[in-house]
Amino acid sequence: MHRVVSILAVGLFAAGGDGRLGRAKEFLTQAEILKIQDAVEIDRRVKIYLEAADLRLKTAEERLAGKESNPGEPLEFFTVEDMLAGYCAILRSVMFNLDEAAGRPRAPEQLVNALGNLKERTEKQLKSLAILRSTAEGKRKEEIWKLTNEATEIADGARDGAATGLARFRPKQKSPKSRRR
């Protein structure tokens, strides 16, 4: 158990320790905060966080490509930089929540579901981050490029920590008994 906690903690602090997130707006919308507060189970909570992370990456990609937000959209006043900083903060929150749940696994099935979801989603998010990094590089947007690298390091750490956690908490498969006739 301590190994999972350590791996998640390493992923948490592997990148982004330079304080750039200090300038970010609140990284969750009021609606997202309310959903998370209502989600007691770790797997539901992680799912909501990861949906918020996906939204930030999708919106950041669209904005970087030149698409403006529509009035009233939840992330209307967020810049690409705000969304990437928010993405990093969301993944850190997921890792803190999982770290806490791994320290006292009351519902191992929910923990395994949450870890599986984190692993699967970060694998997809890493592809989006690669596109964002490439676009930022092509447009010579240095701050976005740096934040994308930071987000990539955090997502890599989260994915690796989730894989380690799955190996630790996933129930062992029972081997079929050989039958004698």
C-alpha positions as CSV (number, residue, x, y, z in Angstrom):
1,M,0.0,0.0,0.0
2,H,2.8,2.4,0.8
3,R,4.3,1.8,-2.6
4,V,1.1,2.9,-4.4
5,V,1.0,6.0,-2.2
6,S,4.6,6.7,-3.0
7,I,4.1,6.2,-6.7
8,L,1.1,8.5,-6.8
9,A,3.0,11.1,-4.7
10,V,6.0,11.0,-7.1
11,G,3.6,11.5,-10.0
12,L,2.0,14.4,-8.1
13,F,5.2,16.3,-7.6
14,A,7.2,15.1,-10.6
15,A,6.2,18.3,-12.4
16,G,4.7,21.6,-11.8
17,G,6.5,22.5,-8.6
18,D,7.5,25.9,-9.9
19,G,4.3,27.6,-8.7
20,R,2.8,28.4,-12.1
21,L,-0.6,27.2,-10.9
22,G,-0.7,30.1,-8.4
23,R,-1.9,32.4,-11.2
24,A,-4.7,30.1,-12.3
25,K,-8.4,30.8,-11.7
26,E,-10.4,28.4,-9.7
27,F,-9.8,25.2,-11.6
28,L,-13.3,23.8,-11.2
29,T,-16.6,25.4,-12.1
30,Q,-19.3,25.8,-9.4
31,A,-21.3,22.9,-11.0
32,E,-18.3,20.6,-11.0
33,I,-17.6,21.4,-7.4
34,L,-21.2,20.6,-6.4
35,K,-21.0,17.3,-8.3
36,I,-17.8,16.3,-6.6
37,Q,-19.1,17.2,-3.2
38,D,-22.1,14.9,-3.8
39,A,-19.9,12.1,-5.0
40,V,-18.9,10.2,-1.8
41,E,-17.6,7.0,-3.6
42,I,-14.0,7.4,-4.9
43,D,-14.9,6.0,-8.3
44,R,-17.7,8.5,-8.9
45,R,-15.5,11.3,-7.6
46,V,-12.6,10.4,-9.9
47,K,-15.0,10.1,-12.9
48,I,-16.3,13.6,-12.3
49,Y,-12.7,15.0,-12.0
50,L,-11.6,13.2,-15.2
51,E,-14.6,14.5,-17.1
52,A,-13.6,18.0,-16.0
53,A,-10.0,17.3,-17.1
54,D,-11.2,16.1,-20.5
55,L,-13.3,19.2,-21.0
56,R,-10.3,21.5,-20.3
57,L,-8.2,19.6,-22.8
58,K,-10.9,19.6,-25.5
59,T,-11.6,23.3,-25.0
60,A,-7.9,24.2,-24.9
61,E,-7.4,22.4,-28.2
62,E,-10.4,24.3,-29.7
63,R,-9.2,27.7,-28.5
64,L,-5.6,27.1,-29.7
65,A,-7.1,26.2,-33.1
66,G,-8.9,29.6,-33.1
67,K,-12.4,28.6,-32.0
68,E,-14.0,31.1,-29.7
69,S,-16.2,30.1,-26.8
70,N,-20.0,30.8,-26.9
71,P,-21.4,33.1,-24.3
72,G,-22.5,31.2,-21.1
73,E,-20.2,28.2,-21.7
74,P,-18.7,27.0,-18.4
75,L,-15.1,27.8,-19.4
76,E,-16.0,31.0,-21.4
77,F,-13.5,33.3,-19.6
78,F,-10.6,30.7,-19.3
79,T,-7.5,31.1,-21.4
80,V,-5.7,28.1,-22.9
81,E,-3.1,28.6,-20.1
82,D,-5.9,28.6,-17.4
83,M,-7.3,25.4,-18.8
84,L,-3.9,23.7,-18.9
85,A,-3.1,24.8,-15.3
86,G,-6.6,23.7,-14.3
87,Y,-6.0,20.3,-15.9
88,C,-2.8,19.9,-13.9
89,A,-4.6,20.9,-10.7
90,I,-7.4,18.4,-11.4
91,L,-5.0,15.5,-11.9
92,R,-3.3,16.5,-8.7
93,S,-6.6,16.4,-6.9
94,V,-7.4,13.0,-8.4
95,M,-4.0,11.7,-7.1
96,F,-4.6,13.2,-3.7
97,N,-8.1,11.6,-3.5
98,L,-6.7,8.2,-4.7
99,D,-3.7,8.5,-2.3
100,E,-6.1,9.0,0.6
101,A,-8.4,6.1,-0.6
102,A,-5.4,3.8,-1.0
103,G,-4.3,4.6,2.5
104,R,-7.5,3.2,3.9
105,P,-9.2,1.1,1.2
106,R,-12.7,0.6,2.6
107,A,-14.2,-0.2,-0.8
108,P,-11.4,-1.9,-2.8
109,E,-13.7,-2.5,-5.8
110,Q,-14.4,1.3,-6.1
111,L,-10.7,2.0,-5.7
112,V,-9.9,-0.4,-8.5
113,N,-12.5,1.1,-10.7
114,A,-11.2,4.6,-10.0
115,L,-7.6,3.5,-10.7
116,G,-8.7,1.8,-14.0
117,N,-10.6,4.9,-15.1
118,L,-7.5,7.1,-14.3
119,K,-5.2,4.8,-16.3
120,E,-7.5,4.6,-19.3
121,R,-8.4,8.3,-19.4
122,T,-4.8,9.6,-18.9
123,E,-3.7,7.4,-21.8
124,K,-6.2,9.2,-24.0
125,Q,-5.4,12.6,-22.5
126,L,-1.7,12.1,-23.3
127,K,-2.6,11.9,-27.0
128,S,-4.5,15.2,-26.7
129,L,-1.6,16.8,-24.8
130,A,0.8,15.7,-27.6
131,I,-1.5,17.5,-30.1
132,L,-1.6,20.6,-27.9
133,R,2.2,20.6,-27.5
134,S,2.7,20.3,-31.3
135,T,0.2,23.1,-32.0
136,A,1.7,25.3,-29.4
137,E,5.2,24.7,-30.8
138,G,4.0,25.4,-34.3
139,K,2.4,28.7,-33.2
140,R,5.4,29.6,-31.0
141,K,3.3,29.8,-27.8
142,E,6.0,29.1,-25.3
143,E,3.9,29.3,-22.1
144,I,1.3,26.9,-23.5
145,W,4.2,24.6,-24.7
146,K,5.6,24.7,-21.1
147,L,2.3,24.0,-19.5
148,T,1.6,21.2,-21.9
149,N,4.9,19.6,-21.0
150,E,4.1,20.0,-17.3
151,A,0.6,18.4,-17.9
152,T,2.2,15.6,-19.8
153,E,4.6,14.8,-16.9
154,I,1.8,14.8,-14.4
155,A,-0.5,12.7,-16.7
156,D,2.4,10.2,-17.1
157,G,2.9,10.0,-13.4
158,A,-0.8,9.6,-12.8
159,R,-1.0,6.8,-15.4
160,D,2.0,5.0,-14.0
161,G,0.7,5.3,-10.4
162,A,-2.7,4.0,-11.5
163,A,-1.1,1.0,-13.1
164,T,0.9,0.3,-10.0
165,G,-2.2,0.7,-7.9
166,L,-4.1,-1.7,-10.1
167,A,-1.4,-4.3,-9.7
168,R,-1.6,-3.9,-5.9
169,F,-5.4,-3.7,-5.4
170,R,-6.9,-5.7,-8.2
171,P,-8.1,-9.1,-6.9
172,K,-5.9,-12.0,-7.8
173,Q,-7.4,-14.3,-10.5
174,K,-8.0,-17.8,-9.2
175,S,-6.4,-20.4,-11.3
176,P,-8.8,-23.0,-12.6
177,K,-8.6,-26.3,-10.7
178,S,-7.7,-29.2,-12.7
179,R,-10.3,-31.9,-12.6
180,R,-9.5,-35.6,-12.5
181,R,-11.8,-37.9,-14.2
